[in-house]
Amino acid sequence: MNTPSVPERLALDTLPPSARRVYLELLRYGPLPRTQLAERLGLSAASLTRVTAPLVDAKLMLQGAPVPSEVGRPAIPLSVNLTSFALIGVSITHESLVAIVTDARATVLDSRTSHLTDLRPAAVLREAAALIGELRDALSAKNPALPIAGVGVNIGAQIDGGRIVREAPFLGWENVRAADRLEELTGLPVLIVHDLTSLAEAENWFGAGLEASRFIVVTVGIGTGFALVMDGRVITDENTGFGTITDGVRGPDWPDLSGATALTSEESARAARKVGRLVGTAAAFTMPQAVVISGEGSRFLAGNEEELDAGIAEIRHVSASGLDIQLREHDFAFWARGAATAAIQWILGVGEVAAR
């Protein structure tokens, strides 16, 4: 197994806890003035200076020019150095491969797409390696000093230890040592993750999780997925990857939201109400601060928000507060960004993504 090729100075697990907190706060929330950063983390000005000085010296963090303030001293912003390393994220479905290269905040810098005609593991992984090679060459031509630290790959599957695809029903894979093979083909460290888990991680770090510590992610399309984030942590267990939202949960008249066939306006409205009832049921048990909805079927919900809300209202108590519903346009580059986020967490030694 290859290990993440991040320079040693970037390994957060070697930093003091206070330094790690500062780095991750800036990575997730972007540039912040020193005073605001100290207040958010409960650090004194002297402690923050002591913690950040070695990070700035190592070019792990950047210190901006002072910004004049109406009162007091000028504000001095701090930010993460996004040119320290790049990541590659790959989304594998039964139809296509989407590969992206991102900076350390999972901002997409470049992308490649390939339509799949042969779903055998060897063929798919060879094609994935080819796309990774194209992205690596393009990045090297533009910025030869920006190293690729690792590769995250997400699949709708049960994953063992970030290495083995135990079962991927849409691909017909069983017990495929996907990480080993991709590492052989690319020479880069590779982490394999469950697609919905990585999507939830991206929302947790760079999306809904910036405002909400407890939220759910619901995906509707060829399958129906659910992920729960509590206290800033994506909840997973040994059942992750099986697809726990089954026909027994959806009901016998669940609409086809795969996108294989177009829905009329009336069918889309009925589908939105059905999805609303599912979201309302999930919210009744999890009490989320926000709900993120994505997947192939999310396009049928756009323009039918009233029906979606009506379906939620059929389930929730009449006195319950409204839900913050966030519709995400379906795009597999968006899912590949989830894979890149999981890789970021992995190479920084944060979280438990390597075990998923």
N, C-alpha and C positions, 0 to 999 in steps of 0.2 A: 504493500500500500504506500503510495506517495504521500508525503506530508505537505501541508500548505506551504507555498514558497514565499511567504511574506518575510521581509527583512526582520531580523531578530528584534529590532527596536520597535516593531509594530505589534509584537505579541503581548496583548493586554494582560494575559495571565501572569506576566512577569512584573507588572506594575503594581504599586500600592493601590488598595481599594479606592482611595480618594481620587487618585489620578485616573483610574479606570472610569469612575463615575463622571468625571469632568469630560473625558474624551467621548464617552457614549452619549452624554447629554448634548454635546455639540454635534455629534454625528447625526443624531435623530432630529434635533430641532433647528439646526443650522446656526449661523453666526449669532453670538450673543455678547452684549457688553459685559465687561468683567463684573460690574456691580450687580447686574441682573443675574448672571451666572452664579455668583457667590450666594445671592439671596435664595435662588431656586434650590441650591444644594446644601444650604445651611452652613456655609463656610465663611470665615472671616476674610477680610481683604488680604491680610497677611498670609493666611493659610492658602488661599487661592493662588497668590503669587508664588509661594513656595512649591505648590503642586504643579503649576503650569510651566514654570521656568524650564525644567529639563525637557518637557514635551515640546516647547517652542524651540529650544536649542537643537533637539533631534529632528526638527522639521516635521514632527508628527502633527503639530498644531501651528497655525499662523496667527500672527498678531497684526490687526489692521491699523490704519492711521487713526489718530484720535479724532473723534467727532465732537464738535463744539456743543456745549449744553447751556441752556438758559440759566441754570443754577448749578453751582458746584464745578468740579473739574470736568474736563472733556471725557466722554465715554470712549473706552478703548475696547473695540470688539475682538473677540477670539473666534476662530473657526478651525474645523478639521482640514488638514491638507488633503484635498481630494485627488491630488496627483501622486499619492504615495503608492497606490496599486489599483488594478482593475480586476473585475470579475467577469466570468462568462456564465450566463444562465441559459439553460436549454429546456424547452417544453416539448415532451414527446406525447403525441396522441395517436389514435388509430388512422389519422388522415395525413398528418403533417409533422414536420420538425420546425420549430422556431428557435433560433439561437440569437442571443443579444450579448453585447459587451457593455458593462456599466462601470461607473466610477464607484467610489467607496460608499456613496449614498444611494446606490441602485438607480442612478439616473442613466437612462439608455443613451449610449454613445454611437452605436451602430447595430445593425441587425441583418440576419439572413433567414430565408425560409425555403423549405424543400418539401414538395409533395411526396408522400410515401406510396409506393406501389407494392413493396415487398415488406411484410411485417415481421419476417424472421429476425430474431435478435441480432445475428451477425450483420445482416444487411442494414438494419436501422442504426446500429452503433457505428458502422463504417460511415454512413451518411452523416451522422452526428459529428463524428471526428472530422469529416471533410469541412463541415460548416464552421466548426471550432477553428480549424486551420485557416480558413478564409478570414475569419474575424481577427485572428492573431496576426496574420500578415498585414491586414489593413491597418490595425492599430500600430504595429511596429513601423509602418511607413509614415504614419502621421506623428507618432510620439514614441520613438524608440526607447525613451527612458522610463516609460510607464509599463511596469511588469504586470503580467496576468498572474494573480495569486492563486486562483483555483477556479474550479468549475462546479456549478450546481445544476443538477438535472432533476426535473420533476416529472412524475408519471402517476397516472391514476392507478395505484397499485398498493399492495402491502409490501413494505420495505423492511429489510432486516439489517439493522446496524449501519444504515447509510451506504451499504455496499451491494446487497443482493435484492433483486426483485423476486419476491416469493410468489406473488400471483398478480398478474395484470390482465384481467378478463377482456378488456377491449383490445388488447394486443395479442392475446393468446399466449402470453409468456408465463413460464413457471420456473422458479429457481435459476434465474439468470444472474451471473456474476457481472453485472453491468459496469460497476465502478472499476473493477480490475481490468476489464477489457478496454474501457475508454482510456484508462491511464496508460495502458500499453500502446494504444493508438496515438495518443496526444502527448504523453510525457508530463501531463499536468495532474495535480491532485484533484480527485473527483468525489463529490458527495451526491448520493441519490436520495431524493426525498419524495414524500407523498405530495401530490400536486396541491390539494386543498390545504394541507398543513403549511406549505410554503407560501401559498397565497395569503393565509391568515397571518403568517409571520411578517410579510411585507406590509399588510394593513396595520399590524401591531407596531412596527417600527417607523413606518413612513406614511401611514394613512390614518384610519380612524383611531388608532391607538395613541395618536398624539394628543387627542382630546378626551378619549374614553379609556378607562382602565378595564372596563367590562363590556364586551360587545360580542356579537355573533356574526358569522359569515355564512350566508346561504347561497348555494349555487344551483341553478336550474338549467337543464339542458338535456343532453343524452342520458345523464344521470342526475340525481339530486344529492347535493352534499351539504354538510353542516359542520361548522367548527366553532368552538367556544374559546374566547379569550377572557381570562379572569386575572385580576391583579397584574396585568401586563404579561401574562404567560399563556401561550397556546396549550390547551389541555389535550393530551394525547394518551393513548394506552395501547395495549396489544391488539385492540380491535380497529385501530386506525388503518384505513385502507380498504376495509371491507365494504364500506358504503352502508351506513346504518339507517339512512332514510329509505326504507323499502316501500313496496306497494302497500304493505299493511299500514304504514304511516300515511302515505299519500292518499290512499283510497282508490277504489276501482275505476273512477272516472277522471283520473288525473290526465291532463292534456299532454299531447306530444309537443314538448318544448325544445326538441333537438335541433330545430331549424331545417330538418330534412324536407318539410313541406311548409308552405306559407299558411298563416292563419288569417282568416277574415277579421274585420274589425270587431265583430261580435264574439268570435272565438278568442281573440286576444283579450277582450274585456273579461270574458268568463275565466280565462287562464289567470289573469291578474288577480281576480277575486280568490281563486283557488290558492295561488301562491300566498296571498295575504292571509288566508286561514292557516296555512302552514307556518308562516312567520309569526302569526299571533300565538299559535300553540307553542312554538319554540320560546317566544318571549315570555309566555306565562310561566314557564318553568325556569328560565334563566335570568329574567329581569335585567335585560341589557340596557346600557346607556345609548347604544347605537346598533343599527343593523345594516350590514353591507350585503348587497345582492348582486351577484354576477353570474356568468355562465352564458351559454349559447341562447338560452331562453330569455335573458334579461332584455333583449331588444323588443320582445312582445309586451313588456311591462311599461316601457317608455311611452308616455301619452295616455297611459291607463292608471295613473297614480291614484285617482279617486277610487277606482275599483279595488286597487291594491289596499288602500286604506280601509275601504268598506269591509274587505275580507278580514283584515286584522281586527276591526271593531266587532265583527261577529263573534270573535273568540274572547277578546279581552274584556275585563270588567268595565262597565260604563264610566266609572270614576277614575280609571287608570290614566296616567299621563300619556301624552303622545309619544310615539317612537321616532327617533332620528333615523329615517330611512335613507340610505345612500346607495343609489343605483350606479353600478360600474359598467361602462360599455364593454362588451365582450371583445377581447383581443388577446390572442395567444402570446403576443409580446408582453402583455400585462401579466400573464401567468409565468412566462419566463423570467420576469422581474422578481417573482416570488422565489424562483430557484436561485437567482443571484443573491437575494437577501439571505436565504439560508446559507449560502456559501460565505457571505460576509460574516455572519454570526460564527460560522465554523472556523474560519481562518483567524478570527479575533479571539477565539476561545471563550465565547459567550453563549450561554444557553445550553440546550440539550439536543440541538438539531442533529448532531452526528449519530445519535442513537435512534433516530426515527426512520 
